[in-house]
Amino acid sequence: MISKIAVKITESLRKKEIIKAEDTDLYEYALYVIFSYVFFLLLALLVGFLLKIPVESLVFYIVFGILRNFAGGVHAKTERTCFVLSGAFIIAYLIIVWLITRYGINKLSILFVAVSLLCFLFIKPVDNVNKSLSAKEKKRNHVKVIVIASVFTLCFLVAYLFSLFGFSAAISAGMLLAVTLLILGKIEKICFDCKKKVV
């Protein structure tokens, strides 16, 4: 899949001596992350076009992607599982955006933003077995998440007050998905730590 493409491109760059051999892992990871973001962005846009909310789907993915980057959260053990679950979450939350805009249940998006903001305030970014964070990194990322979530909340309020309910729904759903993965990551971390203590 995407990891194989990243490996092939990196190997090609190494053979052409464009990159150093010791930098191979770094480039493989960077390409994997870039290609993954592009893949899920295209998926979000495709679903958005099918649901006739293409701009909203872009807003949703930008909000989610930025918060996810700093908040962290659950990570699948395999690439295939990651792509299936991530794709399913993105599709499900875009359907929520469509339902809110289609049936005018705009007050639901206020609840989403309020819950998300509270969770970001009280739950620190989560590391996991795949990506460890130091206490300093967690603290720094937590401040960034709060600031970013506050900015998105302000954007949400402006969109809502100007009756741009598609945009407000997209922002709220993006925030909620990032929080959902953060909470699942917290649960995963607690379970992992419990198993370590038992063993």
C-alpha positions as CSV (number, residue, x, y, z in Angstrom):
1,M,0.0,0.0,0.0
2,I,1.2,3.5,0.8
3,S,4.1,2.4,2.9
4,K,5.4,0.3,-0.1
5,I,5.1,3.3,-2.4
6,A,7.0,5.4,0.2
7,V,9.7,2.7,0.4
8,K,10.1,2.4,-3.4
9,I,10.4,6.2,-3.8
10,T,12.9,6.5,-1.0
11,E,14.9,3.6,-2.3
12,S,15.0,5.3,-5.8
13,L,16.2,8.5,-4.3
14,R,18.9,6.7,-2.3
15,K,20.1,4.9,-5.4
16,K,20.3,8.2,-7.3
17,E,22.3,9.6,-4.3
18,I,19.7,12.3,-3.8
19,I,19.4,11.3,-0.2
20,K,21.9,9.8,2.2
21,A,21.5,6.1,3.3
22,E,21.2,7.1,7.0
23,D,18.3,9.4,6.2
24,T,16.3,6.6,4.5
25,D,14.0,5.9,7.5
26,L,13.2,9.6,7.9
27,Y,12.2,10.1,4.3
28,E,10.2,6.9,4.2
29,Y,8.2,8.1,7.2
30,A,7.8,11.6,5.8
31,L,6.5,10.3,2.5
32,Y,4.2,7.9,4.2
33,V,2.7,10.7,6.3
34,I,2.3,13.0,3.3
35,F,0.7,10.3,1.1
36,S,-1.6,9.3,3.9
37,Y,-2.9,12.9,4.4
38,V,-3.4,13.3,0.6
39,F,-5.2,9.9,0.4
40,F,-7.6,10.8,3.2
41,L,-8.1,14.3,1.9
42,L,-9.1,12.9,-1.5
43,L,-11.4,10.4,0.2
44,A,-13.0,13.3,2.2
45,L,-13.5,15.3,-1.0
46,L,-14.9,12.4,-2.9
47,V,-17.5,11.7,-0.1
48,G,-18.1,15.4,0.0
49,F,-18.9,15.6,-3.7
50,L,-21.2,12.5,-3.4
51,L,-23.0,14.2,-0.5
52,K,-23.0,17.5,-2.3
53,I,-21.0,19.2,0.5
54,P,-17.5,19.4,-1.2
55,V,-16.4,22.7,0.5
56,E,-17.7,21.5,3.9
57,S,-15.8,18.3,3.5
58,L,-12.5,20.2,2.9
59,V,-13.2,22.4,6.0
60,F,-13.9,19.3,8.0
61,Y,-10.7,17.6,7.0
62,I,-8.5,20.6,7.6
63,V,-9.9,21.0,11.1
64,F,-9.6,17.4,11.9
65,G,-6.1,17.0,10.4
66,I,-4.6,19.9,12.3
67,L,-6.1,18.9,15.6
68,R,-5.2,15.3,15.1
69,N,-1.6,16.2,14.4
70,F,-1.1,17.7,17.8
71,A,-3.7,15.9,20.0
72,G,-2.7,12.4,18.8
73,G,-4.9,9.5,19.8
74,V,-5.5,5.9,18.9
75,H,-3.3,4.3,16.2
76,A,-4.1,1.0,14.5
77,K,-1.5,-1.8,14.8
78,T,-1.4,-2.4,11.0
79,E,-1.5,-0.1,8.0
80,R,-4.6,-1.9,6.6
81,T,-6.6,-1.5,9.8
82,C,-5.5,2.1,10.0
83,F,-6.8,2.9,6.5
84,V,-10.1,1.0,7.0
85,L,-10.9,2.5,10.3
86,S,-9.7,6.0,9.4
87,G,-11.7,5.9,6.2
88,A,-14.8,4.7,8.0
89,F,-14.5,7.4,10.6
90,I,-14.1,10.1,8.0
91,I,-17.1,8.9,6.0
92,A,-19.3,8.5,9.1
93,Y,-18.5,12.1,10.3
94,L,-19.1,13.6,6.9
95,I,-22.5,11.9,6.9
96,I,-23.1,13.6,10.2
97,V,-22.2,17.0,8.6
98,W,-24.6,16.2,5.8
99,L,-27.4,15.2,8.2
100,I,-27.0,18.4,10.2
101,T,-27.1,20.6,7.1
102,R,-29.8,18.5,5.3
103,Y,-32.2,18.5,8.3
104,G,-31.3,21.7,9.9
105,I,-30.3,20.2,13.3
106,N,-27.7,23.0,13.7
107,K,-27.9,23.1,17.5
108,L,-26.3,19.7,17.5
109,S,-23.1,21.2,16.2
110,I,-23.0,23.6,19.2
111,L,-23.0,20.5,21.5
112,F,-20.2,18.9,19.4
113,V,-18.0,22.0,19.7
114,A,-18.7,22.4,23.5
115,V,-17.9,18.8,24.2
116,S,-14.8,18.9,22.0
117,L,-13.4,22.1,23.6
118,L,-13.9,20.7,27.1
119,C,-12.2,17.4,26.2
120,F,-9.3,19.3,24.7
121,L,-9.0,21.4,27.8
122,F,-8.9,18.4,30.2
123,I,-7.4,15.6,28.2
124,K,-3.7,15.9,27.3
125,P,-2.3,14.7,24.0
126,V,-2.0,10.9,24.0
127,D,1.0,8.9,23.0
128,N,0.7,5.3,22.3
129,V,2.8,2.2,21.6
130,N,3.6,3.5,18.1
131,K,4.5,7.1,19.0
132,S,5.8,8.1,22.4
133,L,5.8,11.7,23.7
134,S,7.9,13.1,26.5
135,A,6.2,15.0,29.3
136,K,7.5,18.3,27.8
137,E,6.2,17.4,24.4
138,K,2.7,16.5,25.8
139,K,2.6,19.9,27.7
140,R,3.7,21.8,24.6
141,N,1.2,20.0,22.4
142,H,-1.6,20.5,24.9
143,V,-1.1,24.2,24.8
144,K,-1.1,24.1,21.0
145,V,-4.3,22.0,20.9
146,I,-6.1,24.4,23.2
147,V,-5.1,27.4,21.2
148,I,-6.0,25.8,17.9
149,A,-9.3,24.4,19.2
150,S,-10.1,27.9,20.5
151,V,-9.4,29.5,17.1
152,F,-11.7,26.8,15.4
153,T,-14.4,27.5,18.0
154,L,-14.2,31.2,17.2
155,C,-14.5,30.3,13.5
156,F,-17.5,28.1,14.3
157,L,-19.2,30.9,16.2
158,V,-18.7,33.4,13.3
159,A,-20.0,30.8,10.8
160,Y,-23.0,30.0,13.0
161,L,-23.9,33.6,13.7
162,F,-23.8,34.3,10.0
163,S,-26.0,31.3,9.3
164,L,-23.3,29.4,7.5
165,F,-24.5,26.2,9.0
166,G,-22.6,23.9,6.6
167,F,-19.3,25.4,7.7
168,S,-20.2,25.4,11.3
169,A,-21.3,21.7,11.1
170,A,-18.0,20.9,9.3
171,I,-15.9,22.6,12.0
172,S,-17.8,20.9,14.8
173,A,-17.6,17.4,13.2
174,G,-13.8,17.9,12.5
175,M,-13.3,18.8,16.2
176,L,-15.4,15.9,17.4
177,L,-13.6,13.3,15.3
178,A,-10.2,14.5,16.7
179,V,-11.6,14.3,20.2
180,T,-13.1,10.8,19.5
181,L,-9.7,9.5,18.4
182,L,-8.0,11.3,21.4
183,I,-10.4,9.5,23.9
184,L,-10.0,6.2,22.1
185,G,-6.2,6.7,22.3
186,K,-6.5,7.4,26.1
187,I,-8.5,4.2,26.6
188,E,-5.9,2.3,24.5
189,K,-3.1,3.7,26.6
190,I,-4.8,2.8,29.9
191,C,-5.4,-0.8,28.7
192,F,-1.8,-1.1,27.4
193,D,-0.4,0.2,30.8
194,C,-2.6,-2.2,32.7
195,K,-1.4,-5.2,30.6
196,K,2.3,-4.1,31.3
197,K,1.6,-4.1,35.0
198,V,0.0,-7.5,34.9
199,V,2.9,-9.0,32.9
